[in-house]
Amino acid sequence: RRPPRSTPLYSSAASDVYKRQVHGDTKAPGKLPDPKATKTVYNYQTLVALMLSPQTRDEVCAVAMDRLKEHGLTPKKIKEMSQEELAGLINNVSFYNVKAKHIKKTTDILLEEHKGRVPDTLKELLKLPGVGRKVAHLALQLCYGKVEGIAVDTHVHRISNRLGWVKSRKPEETEKQLEEWLPKEWWARINGMLVGFGQETCKPVGPKCDICLAAELCPYGKAILKKAKPKKRSRKEVNKD
């Protein structure tokens, strides 16, 4: 196993991330908070964006965040808002009713127990409704610059297994196995790199193995390309022609 930069995967993934940035067709959750907001509100908006993001494309999440910011995206404003109103503002994201419920409950906890601030420890973040390990790790990285683990989402989990970096059935297992060998300097970067790569090239269905620079190093890619190769015709078939 080698860290990503030592394989063609880095070039392929970096190319996908670059294309997405240049064409402006995506907005990562970490870029959605209001840059003019106070640190407390900025961190809160970061957490909300991360809670909206699971199973939702970045550009869709960005629309929901714009709606929320127009109405005032602060702990106090969200507390005053009904769950139904909140759900209506984020109804373009997946599972918006569940996410609205989690955001409301999380906001109450932040105000009651943390003075409106996003916790700065993994333990406290994981106590919040709707905050799993991926969201918690990203919140620590984006809000406080703390890297305590690898944020594993569906893309990181899928691609790591396809590449043979891990052999796991659950994201939690992928996180643990990656952390056992991947240099810590890569822990914060691997999520952003593989999410872009997963959305553009190594898709869940119909991966573009034929244009992937890492295909020849990937067990999954090799198998896909092998199936795609035309079968050699037998001498009998040729003679029939």
C-alpha positions as a Markdown table, in Angstrom:
| # | Residue | x | y | z |
|---|---|---|---|---|
| 1 | Arg | 0.0 | 0.0 | 0.0 |
| 2 | Arg | 1.3 | 3.4 | -0.9 |
| 3 | Pro | 0.0 | 6.9 | -0.1 |
| 4 | Pro | -2.0 | 8.4 | -3.0 |
| 5 | Arg | 0.6 | 10.8 | -4.2 |
| 6 | Ser | 2.9 | 8.0 | -5.2 |
| 7 | Thr | 0.4 | 6.6 | -7.7 |
| 8 | Pro | -1.4 | 7.8 | -10.8 |
| 9 | Leu | -4.5 | 8.1 | -8.6 |
| 10 | Tyr | -3.2 | 11.4 | -7.3 |
| 11 | Ser | -3.0 | 12.9 | -10.9 |
| 12 | Ser | -6.5 | 11.6 | -11.8 |
| 13 | Ala | -8.1 | 12.7 | -8.6 |
| 14 | Ala | -6.4 | 16.1 | -8.6 |
| 15 | Ser | -7.6 | 16.6 | -12.2 |
| 16 | Asp | -11.2 | 15.9 | -11.2 |
| 17 | Val | -11.0 | 18.3 | -8.2 |
| 18 | Tyr | -9.4 | 21.0 | -10.4 |
| 19 | Lys | -12.1 | 20.7 | -13.1 |
| 20 | Arg | -14.8 | 21.0 | -10.5 |
| 21 | Gln | -13.3 | 24.1 | -9.1 |
| 22 | Val | -12.6 | 25.8 | -12.5 |
| 23 | His | -16.0 | 25.2 | -13.9 |
| 24 | Gly | -17.6 | 26.3 | -10.6 |
| 25 | Asp | -20.0 | 23.3 | -10.6 |
| 26 | Thr | -19.6 | 22.5 | -7.0 |
| 27 | Lys | -19.3 | 24.2 | -3.6 |
| 28 | Ala | -17.8 | 22.1 | -0.8 |
| 29 | Pro | -19.6 | 22.5 | 2.6 |
| 30 | Gly | -16.5 | 24.1 | 4.0 |
| 31 | Lys | -16.9 | 27.0 | 1.6 |
| 32 | Leu | -20.5 | 27.7 | 2.2 |
| 33 | Pro | -20.5 | 29.7 | 5.5 |
| 34 | Asp | -20.6 | 33.5 | 5.5 |
| 35 | Pro | -17.0 | 34.7 | 5.6 |
| 36 | Lys | -18.2 | 37.9 | 7.4 |
| 37 | Ala | -19.8 | 36.0 | 10.2 |
| 38 | Thr | -18.4 | 35.8 | 13.7 |
| 39 | Lys | -16.2 | 32.8 | 14.5 |
| 40 | Thr | -19.1 | 31.2 | 16.5 |
| 41 | Val | -21.6 | 31.7 | 13.8 |
| 42 | Tyr | -19.2 | 30.7 | 11.1 |
| 43 | Asn | -18.5 | 27.4 | 12.8 |
| 44 | Tyr | -22.2 | 26.8 | 13.3 |
| 45 | Gln | -22.9 | 27.4 | 9.6 |
| 46 | Thr | -20.1 | 25.0 | 8.8 |
| 47 | Leu | -21.6 | 22.3 | 11.0 |
| 48 | Val | -25.1 | 22.9 | 9.4 |
| 49 | Ala | -23.6 | 22.6 | 5.9 |
| 50 | Leu | -21.9 | 19.3 | 6.9 |
| 51 | Met | -25.2 | 18.0 | 8.4 |
| 52 | Leu | -27.0 | 18.8 | 5.1 |
| 53 | Ser | -24.3 | 17.2 | 2.9 |
| 54 | Pro | -24.7 | 13.4 | 3.4 |
| 55 | Gln | -26.2 | 11.8 | 0.2 |
| 56 | Thr | -26.6 | 15.3 | -1.3 |
| 57 | Arg | -24.5 | 16.8 | -4.1 |
| 58 | Asp | -22.5 | 19.9 | -3.1 |
| 59 | Glu | -24.3 | 22.2 | -5.5 |
| 60 | Val | -27.7 | 21.1 | -4.1 |
| 61 | Cys | -26.4 | 21.7 | -0.5 |
| 62 | Ala | -25.2 | 25.1 | -1.5 |
| 63 | Val | -28.8 | 26.1 | -2.6 |
| 64 | Ala | -30.2 | 25.1 | 0.7 |
| 65 | Met | -27.5 | 27.0 | 2.6 |
| 66 | Asp | -28.2 | 30.1 | 0.6 |
| 67 | Arg | -31.9 | 29.9 | 1.6 |
| 68 | Leu | -30.9 | 29.5 | 5.2 |
| 69 | Lys | -28.5 | 32.4 | 5.2 |
| 70 | Glu | -31.1 | 34.6 | 3.7 |
| 71 | His | -33.4 | 33.9 | 6.7 |
| 72 | Gly | -30.5 | 34.2 | 9.2 |
| 73 | Leu | -28.4 | 31.2 | 9.8 |
| 74 | Thr | -27.5 | 31.6 | 13.5 |
| 75 | Pro | -28.3 | 29.3 | 16.5 |
| 76 | Lys | -30.8 | 31.8 | 17.8 |
| 77 | Lys | -32.6 | 32.2 | 14.5 |
| 78 | Ile | -32.8 | 28.4 | 14.0 |
| 79 | Lys | -34.1 | 27.9 | 17.5 |
| 80 | Glu | -36.9 | 30.5 | 16.9 |
| 81 | Met | -37.8 | 28.7 | 13.6 |
| 82 | Ser | -40.3 | 25.8 | 13.6 |
| 83 | Gln | -39.1 | 22.5 | 12.4 |
| 84 | Glu | -41.6 | 22.6 | 9.5 |
| 85 | Glu | -40.3 | 26.0 | 8.4 |
| 86 | Leu | -36.7 | 24.8 | 8.5 |
| 87 | Ala | -37.7 | 21.6 | 6.5 |
| 88 | Gly | -39.3 | 23.8 | 3.9 |
| 89 | Leu | -36.0 | 25.8 | 3.4 |
| 90 | Ile | -33.9 | 22.7 | 2.9 |
| 91 | Asn | -36.5 | 20.6 | 1.0 |
| 92 | Asn | -34.1 | 20.2 | -2.0 |
| 93 | Val | -31.7 | 18.0 | 0.0 |
| 94 | Ser | -32.1 | 14.3 | 0.6 |
| 95 | Phe | -34.0 | 13.3 | 3.8 |
| 96 | Tyr | -34.7 | 16.9 | 4.6 |
| 97 | Asn | -37.3 | 16.2 | 7.3 |
| 98 | Val | -34.8 | 14.1 | 9.2 |
| 99 | Lys | -32.1 | 16.6 | 8.7 |
| 100 | Ala | -34.3 | 19.5 | 9.9 |
| 101 | Lys | -35.1 | 17.5 | 13.0 |
| 102 | His | -31.5 | 16.8 | 13.7 |
| 103 | Ile | -30.4 | 20.5 | 13.1 |
| 104 | Lys | -33.2 | 21.7 | 15.5 |
| 105 | Lys | -32.1 | 19.3 | 18.2 |
| 106 | Thr | -28.4 | 20.0 | 17.7 |
| 107 | Thr | -29.0 | 23.7 | 17.9 |
| 108 | Asp | -30.9 | 23.4 | 21.2 |
| 109 | Ile | -28.0 | 21.4 | 22.6 |
| 110 | Leu | -25.4 | 23.9 | 21.4 |
| 111 | Leu | -27.3 | 26.8 | 23.0 |
| 112 | Glu | -28.1 | 25.0 | 26.3 |
| 113 | Glu | -24.7 | 23.2 | 26.8 |
| 114 | His | -22.1 | 25.1 | 24.7 |
| 115 | Lys | -23.2 | 28.7 | 24.6 |
| 116 | Gly | -24.0 | 28.3 | 20.9 |
| 117 | Arg | -20.5 | 27.2 | 20.1 |
| 118 | Val | -19.6 | 24.1 | 18.1 |
| 119 | Pro | -17.7 | 21.6 | 20.4 |
| 120 | Asp | -14.0 | 21.3 | 19.7 |
| 121 | Thr | -13.7 | 17.6 | 20.7 |
| 122 | Leu | -14.7 | 14.5 | 18.8 |
| 123 | Lys | -16.5 | 13.1 | 21.9 |
| 124 | Glu | -18.8 | 16.1 | 22.3 |
| 125 | Leu | -19.5 | 16.4 | 18.5 |
| 126 | Leu | -20.6 | 12.7 | 18.4 |
| 127 | Lys | -23.2 | 13.4 | 21.0 |
| 128 | Leu | -25.0 | 15.7 | 18.7 |
| 129 | Pro | -28.0 | 14.3 | 16.7 |
| 130 | Gly | -27.2 | 13.7 | 13.1 |
| 131 | Val | -23.5 | 14.0 | 13.6 |
| 132 | Gly | -21.6 | 10.9 | 12.7 |
| 133 | Arg | -17.9 | 10.3 | 12.6 |
| 134 | Lys | -17.4 | 11.8 | 9.1 |
| 135 | Val | -19.2 | 15.0 | 9.9 |
| 136 | Ala | -17.4 | 15.2 | 13.3 |
| 137 | His | -14.0 | 14.8 | 11.8 |
| 138 | Leu | -14.7 | 17.4 | 9.1 |
| 139 | Ala | -16.1 | 19.8 | 11.6 |
| 140 | Leu | -12.9 | 19.6 | 13.7 |
| 141 | Gln | -10.8 | 20.1 | 10.6 |
| 142 | Leu | -12.8 | 23.0 | 9.2 |
| 143 | Cys | -13.7 | 24.8 | 12.4 |
| 144 | Tyr | -10.5 | 24.3 | 14.5 |
| 145 | Gly | -7.8 | 22.9 | 12.2 |
| 146 | Lys | -7.7 | 19.7 | 14.2 |
| 147 | Val | -7.0 | 16.4 | 12.5 |
| 148 | Glu | -7.9 | 13.5 | 14.7 |
| 149 | Gly | -9.0 | 11.0 | 12.1 |
| 150 | Ile | -10.0 | 10.3 | 8.5 |
| 151 | Ala | -13.5 | 11.5 | 7.4 |
| 152 | Val | -14.9 | 8.5 | 5.5 |
| 153 | Asp | -18.0 | 9.0 | 3.4 |
| 154 | Thr | -19.5 | 6.8 | 0.8 |
| 155 | His | -16.9 | 7.8 | -1.8 |
| 156 | Val | -13.9 | 7.2 | 0.4 |
| 157 | His | -15.3 | 3.9 | 1.5 |
| 158 | Arg | -16.1 | 2.7 | -2.0 |
| 159 | Ile | -12.9 | 3.8 | -3.7 |
| 160 | Ser | -10.6 | 2.6 | -0.9 |
| 161 | Asn | -12.2 | -0.9 | -1.3 |
| 162 | Arg | -12.0 | -0.8 | -5.1 |
| 163 | Leu | -8.3 | 0.1 | -4.9 |
| 164 | Gly | -7.6 | -2.6 | -2.4 |
| 165 | Trp | -6.4 | -0.2 | 0.2 |
| 166 | Val | -8.8 | -1.7 | 2.7 |
| 167 | Lys | -11.1 | -4.7 | 2.9 |
| 168 | Ser | -14.2 | -3.4 | 4.8 |
| 169 | Arg | -17.9 | -3.5 | 4.9 |
| 170 | Lys | -18.6 | -0.4 | 7.0 |
| 171 | Pro | -17.2 | 3.2 | 6.8 |
| 172 | Glu | -16.0 | 2.8 | 10.4 |
| 173 | Glu | -13.9 | -0.2 | 9.4 |
| 174 | Thr | -12.5 | 1.8 | 6.4 |
| 175 | Glu | -11.5 | 4.7 | 8.7 |
| 176 | Lys | -9.7 | 2.4 | 11.1 |
| 177 | Gln | -7.9 | 0.4 | 8.3 |
| 178 | Leu | -6.8 | 3.6 | 6.4 |
| 179 | Glu | -5.5 | 5.2 | 9.6 |
| 180 | Glu | -3.3 | 2.1 | 10.2 |
| 181 | Trp | -1.1 | 2.7 | 7.2 |
| 182 | Leu | -1.9 | 6.1 | 5.6 |
| 183 | Pro | 0.5 | 8.8 | 6.7 |
| 184 | Lys | -1.2 | 11.3 | 9.0 |
| 185 | Glu | -0.3 | 14.2 | 6.6 |
| 186 | Trp | -2.9 | 12.7 | 4.2 |
| 187 | Trp | -5.7 | 12.3 | 6.8 |
| 188 | Ala | -7.2 | 15.8 | 6.2 |
| 189 | Arg | -6.8 | 15.7 | 2.4 |
| 190 | Ile | -7.9 | 12.2 | 1.4 |
| 191 | Asn | -11.7 | 13.0 | 1.8 |
| 192 | Gly | -11.7 | 16.0 | -0.5 |
| 193 | Met | -9.6 | 14.3 | -3.0 |
| 194 | Leu | -11.6 | 11.1 | -3.2 |
| 195 | Val | -15.0 | 12.8 | -3.1 |
| 196 | Gly | -14.2 | 14.8 | -6.2 |
| 197 | Phe | -12.7 | 11.7 | -7.8 |
| 198 | Gly | -15.8 | 9.6 | -6.8 |
| 199 | Gln | -18.3 | 12.1 | -8.2 |
| 200 | Glu | -16.5 | 12.6 | -11.5 |
| 201 | Thr | -14.6 | 9.4 | -12.4 |
| 202 | Cys | -14.9 | 6.5 | -9.9 |
| 203 | Lys | -18.7 | 6.7 | -9.7 |
| 204 | Pro | -20.8 | 4.1 | -7.8 |
| 205 | Val | -22.5 | 3.1 | -11.1 |
| 206 | Gly | -20.8 | 3.3 | -14.5 |
| 207 | Pro | -17.3 | 4.2 | -13.3 |
| 208 | Lys | -15.1 | 5.7 | -16.0 |
| 209 | Cys | -12.3 | 3.2 | -15.7 |
| 210 | Asp | -11.4 | 3.7 | -19.4 |
| 211 | Ile | -10.1 | 7.2 | -18.7 |
| 212 | Cys | -8.9 | 6.7 | -15.1 |
| 213 | Leu | -5.1 | 7.1 | -14.8 |
| 214 | Ala | -5.1 | 4.7 | -11.9 |
| 215 | Ala | -7.1 | 1.9 | -13.6 |
| 216 | Glu | -4.0 | -0.3 | -14.2 |
| 217 | Leu | -3.2 | -0.2 | -10.5 |
| 218 | Cys | -6.7 | -0.8 | -9.4 |
| 219 | Pro | -8.0 | -4.4 | -9.0 |
| 220 | Tyr | -11.6 | -3.2 | -9.7 |
| 221 | Gly | -10.5 | -1.1 | -12.7 |
| 222 | Lys | -8.5 | -4.0 | -14.2 |
| 223 | Ala | -11.5 | -6.3 | -13.9 |
| 224 | Ile | -13.8 | -3.8 | -15.6 |
| 225 | Leu | -11.4 | -3.1 | -18.4 |
| 226 | Lys | -10.8 | -6.8 | -18.9 |
| 227 | Lys | -14.5 | -7.4 | -19.4 |
| 228 | Ala | -14.8 | -4.5 | -21.8 |
| 229 | Lys | -12.1 | -5.9 | -24.1 |
| 230 | Pro | -13.5 | -7.5 | -27.2 |
| 231 | Lys | -13.1 | -11.3 | -27.2 |
| 232 | Lys | -10.7 | -12.8 | -29.7 |
| 233 | Arg | -12.5 | -14.6 | -32.4 |
| 234 | Ser | -11.7 | -18.3 | -32.8 |
| 235 | Arg | -10.3 | -19.7 | -36.1 |
| 236 | Lys | -13.7 | -21.4 | -36.7 |
| 237 | Glu | -15.5 | -18.1 | -36.5 |
| 238 | Val | -13.0 | -16.4 | -38.8 |
| 239 | Asn | -13.3 | -19.3 | -41.4 |
| 240 | Lys | -17.1 | -19.0 | -41.3 |
| 241 | Asp | -16.8 | -15.4 | -42.6 |
